[in-house]
Amino acid sequence: MVRKKTGLSFWMQRVLQECDRAALDFAPDPVHDLRVALRRCRSMADGVMAIDPDPAWKEMKKAGRRLFRQLGELRDVHIMQEWVHKFDTVGDPVTSSILQHLAARETELRQLAFQALEEFDRKQWRRWGKELPRRAARLRQGSAIFKHLALERWTEAYDLHRRALRNRSQTAFHQLRIGIKRFRYIVENFLPQQHEAWKDDLKEMQDLLGEVHDLDVLWATALQVAVFPDAESKSRWHGRILEERSRRIEKYHVKMVGPNSRWNAWRAELPHGEQIEKAALLRLKLWASLLDPDFTHSTRVANLALQLYDGLQAIKPAIHEQNSRKVLHLAALLHDVGRSHHAKGHHKETYRLVHRLRSPLGIRKHDLDAAAIVARYHRGALPRTGKKTLKSLPPAEKREIQHLAGILRLANAFDAERNGHTQRLQVSQKNGFFTVAAQGYSARSASAETVAAARHLLEVVYRRPVMIRPLRPRKPRVQRRVPSQTAK
């Protein structure tokens, strides 16, 4: 049976095998193969860690970084040597001067690479090789979440593409190459159907821009070590390098500019419109579910909070921010992620985790930060205006957050026992009171005291009492029997 050459487990094992090969003499092929294996692992970690908050992903990525970079410098020397041989002409003194410099640099870099390889913790890598593939297996390839992640990378890369076409600088094209590479790795690792259709174009564009970068590095190195004996040889080499560079830029331009560009073809297969926001919410839900020990409770609280919000807004619209309902929904779904770190004071840890989170495409960072503050005050101290998290906000935003926090507190209290007995709420108003009728609520239940305390913030922000009562079951409608008319 032939082992399939794919997946995180395969590539993490491949890193260890290539370490042994590279350590023999750090020849071009083993160095390249080890970098490919490391890049595969690190790119998969980069994709998964956007969804899975386990710190091991970041640690694994960091562990391979120094070795990868050190090998990268050596790989640059190998590539420059190949280009110099391509440009070589009989009797050209520039060739021998550059090769002599590169040979000396190669010897130095081999020693540094050997040191980096010795410091690489292979035992820890083996442990991650068993643990992390199991975590990655829980995420379904080809899902809407990975299409959304690919769209983020596409958007970043396309912005770099437009910037490179505007100023055509070496730095801009180098950054564009990195952007396409990141997009390619997400597609390659997590979207098998799209990768099958796009792999040739993605590889070609990355290779073209990679060669442009190689030529830029070669020219910069030649200038740095002053290998040109006269202006004529300098002009000749510069002309050859510019010719090869321009040829590759033109090939890129043909495929990537205009209505039939590959950018448009790739974008067409990724989420559009409402799909983007839905996929972003799915990503946040998955992230929260991997941290929250009882995410089912959080989804129930989110449902109750939205019922309260809609009921209160229908009676007395006090919240005017357009995205407030979305902020409340996010806050309710994420309010218990801090329990993964601390049982005590978990609401403060929730704020820190959500505030540090990178906002997925389709959800504004401003809304996610507001959700972090609302979640912070789902219990504990009241959200007073002088609090550190609220201090810098405009007065209108402070009021919105206080209202949303009041709603979330009460919704959370209705499921304080985490049994799901309360699933439906109705809000009404009479004689200056708000009445919240709750399915399954009993004034004698263990959670009644929690509910009574949780309503306080809502009473403060709406400036009226809130009464809680059981929701009476709906009476079945009795259909009247119409007496049949007898024939006369």
C-alpha positions in Angstrom: 0.0 0.0 0.0 1.4 3.4 -1.0 1.3 6.0 1.7 -0.5 9.1 0.7 1.9 12.1 0.6 -0.4 14.6 2.3 -1.7 15.7 5.7 0.0 17.2 8.7 1.1 13.8 10.1 2.9 12.9 6.9 4.7 16.3 6.7 5.7 16.5 10.4 7.3 13.0 10.0 8.9 14.2 6.8 10.6 17.1 8.6 12.5 14.6 10.8 13.5 12.5 7.9 14.8 15.5 5.9 16.7 16.8 9.0 18.8 13.6 8.8 19.4 14.1 5.0 20.2 17.8 5.3 22.7 17.2 8.2 25.0 15.2 5.9 26.4 18.0 3.8 23.6 20.7 3.5 23.5 20.1 -0.3 21.0 22.1 -2.3 18.3 19.3 -2.7 18.2 18.2 0.9 18.1 21.9 2.1 15.2 22.6 -0.3 13.3 19.5 0.7 13.6 20.2 4.4 12.4 23.8 3.8 9.4 22.5 1.8 8.5 20.1 4.7 8.8 22.8 7.3 6.8 25.2 5.2 4.0 22.7 4.8 3.8 22.2 8.6 4.0 25.9 9.4 1.4 26.8 6.7 -1.0 24.2 8.0 -0.5 25.6 11.5 -1.1 29.1 10.2 -4.4 28.0 8.8 -5.6 26.0 11.7 -4.5 28.4 14.5 -6.9 31.0 13.0 -9.7 28.7 14.1 -8.2 26.4 16.9 -7.0 28.4 19.9 -4.7 25.7 21.2 -1.3 27.3 21.9 0.6 24.2 20.6 0.0 25.5 17.0 1.8 28.7 17.7 4.6 26.9 19.5 5.1 24.4 16.7 5.2 27.2 14.1 7.7 29.1 16.2 9.9 26.0 16.8 10.5 25.6 13.0 11.0 29.3 12.3 14.7 29.7 13.2 15.7 26.6 11.3 13.5 27.6 8.3 15.0 31.1 8.1 18.6 29.9 8.5 18.1 27.4 5.7 16.5 30.1 3.7 19.7 32.1 3.6 21.6 29.0 2.5 18.9 28.3 -0.1 19.3 31.9 -1.5 23.0 31.2 -2.0 22.3 28.0 -3.8 19.8 29.7 -6.1 22.2 32.6 -6.8 24.9 30.1 -7.8 22.5 28.5 -10.3 21.7 31.9 -11.8 25.4 32.9 -12.1 26.1 29.7 -14.0 23.2 30.6 -16.4 24.6 34.0 -17.0 28.2 32.8 -17.4 30.1 33.6 -20.5 33.6 32.4 -21.4 36.3 34.5 -19.8 33.9 36.7 -17.8 35.7 37.8 -14.6 32.5 38.7 -12.9 31.4 35.0 -12.8 34.4 33.8 -10.9 34.2 36.8 -8.4 30.6 36.2 -7.6 31.0 32.4 -7.3 34.0 32.9 -5.0 32.0 35.2 -2.7 29.0 32.8 -2.7 31.2 29.8 -1.9 32.7 31.6 1.1 29.2 32.6 2.2 27.9 29.1 1.7 30.6 27.7 4.1 29.6 30.2 6.7 25.9 29.6 6.3 26.3 25.8 6.5 27.9 26.2 9.9 25.0 28.4 11.1 22.5 25.9 9.6 24.2 23.0 11.4 23.9 24.9 14.7 20.2 25.7 14.0 19.6 22.0 13.2 21.3 20.9 16.5 19.1 23.3 18.5 15.9 22.0 16.8 14.0 20.0 19.4 13.1 16.8 17.6 11.6 15.1 20.6 9.1 17.9 21.0 8.4 17.9 17.3 7.6 14.1 17.5 5.1 14.8 20.4 3.4 17.5 18.3 3.4 15.1 15.4 1.1 12.8 17.4 -1.1 15.5 19.1 -1.7 18.1 16.4 -2.9 15.9 13.5 -5.6 14.7 15.8 -6.8 18.2 16.5 -6.6 19.1 12.8 -8.7 16.1 11.9 -11.7 17.7 13.7 -11.8 20.4 11.0 -13.5 19.4 7.8 -11.6 20.2 4.6 -13.5 22.1 2.0 -15.9 23.6 4.5 -17.3 27.1 4.4 -14.9 28.1 7.2 -11.8 27.3 5.1 -13.4 29.0 2.1 -13.8 32.1 4.3 -10.2 31.8 5.5 -9.1 31.6 1.8 -11.1 34.7 1.0 -9.2 36.6 3.7 -5.9 35.5 2.2 -7.2 36.3 -1.3 -8.2 39.8 -0.2 -4.8 40.4 1.3 -3.0 39.1 -1.7 -5.2 41.1 -4.2 -4.5 44.3 -2.3 -0.7 43.6 -2.6 -1.3 42.8 -6.4 -2.8 46.3 -6.9 -0.1 48.0 -4.9 2.6 46.2 -6.9 1.1 47.3 -10.2 1.0 50.9 -9.0 4.6 51.3 -7.9 6.3 48.2 -9.4 9.0 48.3 -6.7 11.1 45.3 -5.7 9.6 45.4 -2.2 6.0 45.4 -3.6 6.5 42.4 -5.8 8.3 40.5 -3.0 5.3 41.2 -0.7 2.9 40.1 -3.5 4.8 36.8 -3.8 4.3 36.3 0.0 0.6 37.1 -0.3 0.0 34.7 -3.1 2.0 32.1 -1.3 -0.2 32.4 1.8 -3.3 32.1 -0.3 -1.9 29.1 -2.1 -1.1 27.3 1.1 -4.6 27.7 2.5 -6.1 26.4 -0.8 -3.5 23.6 -1.1 -4.0 22.3 2.5 -7.7 22.9 3.1 -9.6 23.2 -0.1 -8.8 20.1 -2.2 -11.4 20.7 -4.9 -10.3 24.3 -5.6 -6.6 23.3 -5.4 -7.1 20.6 -8.1 -8.4 23.3 -10.4 -6.0 26.1 -9.4 -2.8 24.4 -8.5 -0.9 25.0 -11.8 -1.7 28.7 -12.0 -1.0 29.2 -8.3 2.4 27.5 -8.5 3.3 29.3 -11.7 2.6 32.7 -10.3 4.5 32.0 -7.1 7.4 30.6 -9.1 7.5 33.7 -11.4 7.5 36.1 -8.5 10.0 34.0 -6.7 12.4 34.2 -9.6 11.9 37.9 -9.8 12.9 38.1 -6.1 15.9 35.8 -6.8 17.1 38.1 -9.5 16.7 41.2 -7.3 18.7 39.5 -4.6 21.4 38.5 -7.1 21.8 42.0 -8.4 21.9 43.5 -4.8 24.5 41.0 -3.8 26.7 41.7 -6.9 26.5 45.4 -6.1 27.3 44.9 -2.4 30.5 42.9 -3.0 31.6 45.1 -5.9 32.4 42.3 -8.4 32.3 44.5 -11.5 35.7 45.5 -12.9 34.3 48.2 -15.2 31.1 50.0 -16.2 30.6 47.8 -19.3 30.5 44.5 -17.4 28.2 46.1 -14.8 25.8 47.4 -17.5 25.9 44.0 -19.3 25.0 42.0 -16.2 22.3 44.5 -15.2 20.8 44.3 -18.7 20.7 40.5 -18.5 19.1 40.5 -15.1 16.5 43.2 -16.1 15.7 41.2 -19.2 15.0 38.0 -17.3 13.1 39.9 -14.6 10.9 41.8 -17.1 10.1 38.6 -18.9 8.6 37.1 -15.7 6.7 40.3 -14.8 5.2 40.3 -18.3 4.1 36.6 -17.9 2.5 37.5 -14.6 0.8 40.5 -16.1 -0.7 38.5 -19.0 -2.4 36.0 -16.6 -3.3 38.3 -13.7 -4.5 41.6 -15.2 -7.7 42.2 -17.0 -11.3 40.8 -17.0 -10.0 37.2 -17.6 -7.4 37.3 -14.9 -6.9 34.4 -12.5 -7.8 36.7 -9.6 -11.4 36.9 -10.9 -11.6 33.1 -11.4 -10.4 32.4 -7.9 -12.7 35.0 -6.4 -15.7 33.6 -8.1 -15.3 30.3 -6.2 -15.2 31.9 -2.7 -18.0 33.3 -0.5 -20.0 36.3 -1.5 -22.5 38.7 0.1 -24.2 37.3 3.2 -22.2 34.1 2.9 -19.1 36.0 4.2 -20.8 37.1 7.4 -22.3 33.7 8.0 -19.0 32.0 7.5 -17.3 34.5 9.8 -19.8 33.8 12.5 -19.3 30.0 12.0 -15.5 30.6 12.5 -16.1 32.4 15.8 -18.6 29.8 17.0 -16.0 27.0 16.3 -13.3 29.0 18.0 -15.5 29.5 21.1 -16.6 25.9 21.2 -13.0 24.8 21.4 -12.5 27.0 24.5 -15.9 27.1 26.2 -16.5 23.9 28.3 -20.3 24.2 27.9 -20.9 25.9 24.6 -24.4 24.5 24.4 -25.2 26.8 27.4 -23.8 29.7 25.5 -25.9 29.1 22.4 -29.0 28.9 24.7 -28.1 32.2 26.3 -27.6 33.8 22.9 -31.1 32.7 21.8 -32.6 34.1 25.0 -30.6 37.3 24.8 -31.9 37.9 21.2 -35.5 37.3 22.4 -35.1 39.8 25.2 -33.5 42.3 22.8 -36.3 42.0 20.2 -39.0 42.2 22.9 -37.5 45.3 24.5 -36.8 47.1 21.3 -40.4 46.5 20.1 -41.8 48.1 23.3 -39.2 50.8 24.0 -36.4 51.3 21.4 -33.5 52.4 23.6 -30.6 50.9 21.6 -29.9 52.8 18.3 -26.6 51.5 17.1 -27.2 49.6 13.8 -25.0 46.6 14.7 -26.1 46.3 18.4 -28.1 43.1 17.9 -25.1 41.5 16.2 -22.8 42.7 19.0 -25.2 41.2 21.6 -25.3 37.9 19.7 -21.4 37.7 19.5 -21.1 38.6 23.2 -23.6 35.9 24.2 -21.8 33.2 22.1 -18.4 34.2 23.4 -19.2 35.1 27.0 -17.8 31.9 28.6 -14.6 31.4 26.6 -12.6 32.6 29.6 -13.6 29.4 31.5 -10.9 27.6 29.5 -8.3 29.5 31.5 -9.9 30.4 34.9 -13.0 29.3 36.7 -12.8 32.4 38.9 -12.9 35.7 37.2 -13.5 34.0 33.8 -15.5 37.0 32.6 -12.3 39.1 32.7 -10.3 36.5 30.9 -13.1 36.3 28.3 -12.6 40.1 27.6 -8.9 39.6 27.2 -9.2 36.6 24.8 -11.9 38.3 22.6 -10.2 41.7 22.6 -7.0 40.1 21.3 -8.8 38.1 18.7 -8.3 39.1 15.1 -11.6 40.0 13.6 -12.6 37.6 10.7 -13.5 39.2 7.4 -17.2 40.2 7.5 -17.2 41.2 11.2 -16.0 44.7 12.1 -13.2 44.8 14.7 -15.2 47.6 16.4 -18.1 45.2 16.9 -15.9 42.4 18.2 -14.3 44.7 20.7 -17.7 45.9 21.8 -18.8 42.3 22.2 -15.7 41.7 24.4 -16.8 44.5 26.7 -20.4 43.3 26.9 -19.3 39.8 27.6 -16.9 41.1 30.3 -20.0 42.5 32.2 -22.3 39.5 31.9 -21.5 39.0 35.6 -19.6 40.6 38.4 -19.1 44.4 38.7 -21.6 46.7 36.9 -20.4 48.5 33.7 -20.0 51.9 35.3 -18.7 54.7 33.0 -15.4 55.1 34.9 -14.4 51.5 34.3 -11.1 51.0 32.3 -12.8 49.1 29.5 -15.5 51.9 29.0 -13.4 55.0 29.8 -12.3 55.9 26.3 -15.7 55.3 24.6 -18.1 58.0 23.6 -21.1 58.5 25.9 -23.6 57.0 23.3 -21.5 53.8 23.0 -21.2 53.4 26.8 -25.0 53.5 27.0 -25.4 50.9 24.3 -23.0 48.6 26.0 -24.7 49.0 29.4 -28.0 48.2 27.8 -26.6 45.1 26.0 -24.8 44.0 29.2 -28.1 44.2 31.1 -29.8 42.0 28.6 -27.0 39.5 28.6 -26.9 39.3 32.4 -30.6 38.5 32.6 -30.5 36.0 29.7 -27.5 34.2 31.3 -29.4 34.0 34.6 -32.3 32.2 33.0 -30.0 29.4 32.2 -28.0 29.6 35.4 -28.6 25.9 36.1 -27.5 25.0 32.6 -30.4 22.7 32.1 -32.2 24.4 29.2 -35.6 24.6 30.9 -36.1 28.1 29.8 -36.1 28.4 26.0 -38.8 31.0 25.4 -39.3 34.6 26.7 -42.0 37.2 26.1 -41.6 40.8 27.0 -44.6 43.1 27.7 -45.2 46.5 29.4 -48.0 47.5 31.7 -48.3 50.3 34.2 -44.7 51.5 33.8 -43.3 48.0 34.4 -41.5 45.6 32.1 -42.7 42.0 32.5 -40.6 39.1 31.3 -42.5 35.9 31.1 -40.2 32.9 31.0 -41.0 29.4 30.0 -40.2 26.9 32.8 -39.5 29.7 35.4 -40.6 29.2 39.0 -40.2 31.7 41.8 -39.3 28.8 44.0 -36.6 27.4 41.8 -32.9 27.5 42.6 -32.2 30.0 39.8 -34.9 32.4 40.9 -32.6 34.3 43.2 -30.0 34.6 40.4 -32.6 35.9 38.0 -33.8 38.5 40.6 -30.3 39.8 41.1 -29.5 39.8 37.3 -32.5 42.0 36.4 -31.0 44.9 38.4 -28.8 46.3 35.7 -31.7 46.1 33.2 -33.8 48.1 35.6 -31.1 50.7 36.0 -30.5 51.3 32.3 -34.2 51.3 31.3 -35.2 53.2 34.5 -38.2 51.1 35.3 -38.9 47.9 37.3 -38.7 44.5 35.6 -41.0 41.8 36.8 -40.4 38.1 36.1 -43.2 35.6 35.9 -43.7 32.1 34.5 -44.9 32.0 30.9 -48.3 30.3 30.8 -48.5 27.6 28.2 -50.6 28.4 25.2 -54.1 27.1 25.4 -54.9 24.9 22.4 -57.4 26.6 20.1 -60.8 24.9 20.3 -62.5 24.9 16.9 -66.2 25.5 17.0 -68.3 22.8 15.6 -70.6 24.2 13.0 -74.0 22.5 13.1 -74.7 20.6 10.0 -77.8 21.7 8.0 -80.2 18.9 7.5 -81.9 18.7 4.3 -85.5 19.9 4.4 
